[in-house]
Amino acid sequence: MNQFTQDLSIGQLAERAFVTTMANYSTKLTDFEYNTSADLEGLKKYDVKFKVNGKEATAEVKHDLKASQTGNLAIEYMNHKGDKTGILATESYFYVFLVGEVFYIFKTVELKKLAFNSTKKWKYVTSSSGNAELILIPLSEAKKYAHFTINK
């Protein structure tokens, strides 16, 4: 199994957990749909579509497996070829991280501001697979900007 396929399957587990958690959280959240696009460009747009009080919303869902150990959220923004990915490629309204048993839900625009327009100096690293560029933001700092959090 290549790295993309492995990451995709881990992400899909997080997406399912997000849908289940949010559907149980409020009856105002309805009509959940997974992005089933057959092409990579379509998959970059969002992971889950749903309605909030009847209005359409989308979410990009990430499962950060290392954040509990490192204390940092890893925000992907570019692949090894220099193409925009992750936070720079998504069209989703929400950007969601599953860390341990907690979902951190950000408005994508606010997370972008935190990641790229901050006066703070974040750490920029290459992923362990070498396929992506990441911005590491301390989880303690990122939590302050979350729209809300919810336990899985």
N, C-alpha and C positions, 0 to 999 in steps of 0.2 A: 504494500500500500504506500503510495507516495505521500509526501508531507501535506499537500493540498487536500487530498482525499481524507487523510487522518484528521486534519484540522476541521474540515467540513463536517465530519461525523460528530466530533466533539461539540462543535457549534450547534448542530441540529439537536443534540441532547439538551443543551442550554435553552434553545428556542422552545422546545416542548415544555420544559420546566417553567419558562417564563409565561407561556400561554396558560398553563394550568394554574400557576400562582395568581396571575392577573384575573383570570376568569372567576376564581374563587374569592378574589379581593373585593370585587364590586360588580353589581348587576348593570352598572353604567358602561361597562366594557363588554362589547359584544362583537360578533361576526369575525372571529379570528381566522386569518388565512396565512398559510406559509407561502413564501416566495418559491415557486416551483419552476422558475425560468430555466430553460435548457442551456442558456449561454452565460458566460462569465460576466458580461456587461450587465445583463439583466439581474444576475445574482448580487451585483455590487450595490444596487439601488436600495434595497431594504431586505430584512429577513422575515418580518412579520407585519401584516397589515391588520388593522382592527378598527372598531368604532368606539369613540368616547362620546357619550351622550348623542349618538347618531352621526357624529362628524368623523370622517376618516382620519386615521393616524397611522404612522409606520414606525417601526423600530428596527434598529440594527442591534443584534444580541451577540455579545462576546463572553466567552467563558475564560476568565483569566486564572489559569491553574497555578500560577506562581505568586500571585499577589499576596496571598496569605503568608507565604514564606518570606518574600522580599520586602513587603510593605509598600510596594509600588504598583500602580496600575500601568499596564503597558498598552499604549495607544498606537496602533499601526497607522502609518500615513503614506508609505511608499514601498513598492517592491524593489527587488535587487536590480531591476531594469530601469528604475527611475519613474515608473508609472504610478500615478496616484492610486492608492488603495485605502481601505479602512475608512478612517474619519474624513479623508479628503475625497473619497469616491462615493460615499453613501449619499442618498437623497432622503434618508429617514429623518423624521421629526425628533425621535428619541434615540439615544445611544445608550445601551444597557450593558452593564458588566455584571456577571455572576462571579462573586468571590466567596468561596466557601459555600455558605447557605444563605447569602444575602445578595439581593439584586440592588445595584446602584443605578438609578435611572436618571439620566441627564437629558436636557434638551440639547440636541446636537450642536446647535449654534453656540450655546453657552460653553460646551466642552471644547469646541474649536477655539473660542476666545481664551479660555484657560490655557489650552495647549500652545497656542501660537502667538497670542497678543499679550501675554503676561510679562510683567517686568521681572518675574522670577526666572531663574536659570534652571531649566529642567535638564535632565540627562538624556542624551540622544545615543541610542545603541542599535546594533544590528541584532536581529533575532538569532536564537541559538541555531536555527536551521540555515541561517544565512540568506533567507529569502525575503526578508522584510526589514524595513527601518521602523524603529519604535521611539516614542517619547515616553520616558518614565516619569510619572508624577506620583509623589508620595500619597498613599491612600488616605492618610490623615488630612492632607490638604485637599484632595479631590472630594472627599466626603462633604466638605463645606459647600461645594457647588452642585451637589446632586439635587435634582428636582424633588426626589424622594427616594427612600429606601424601603425595601420590604423583604421579609424573610421568606425563603423558599418553602 
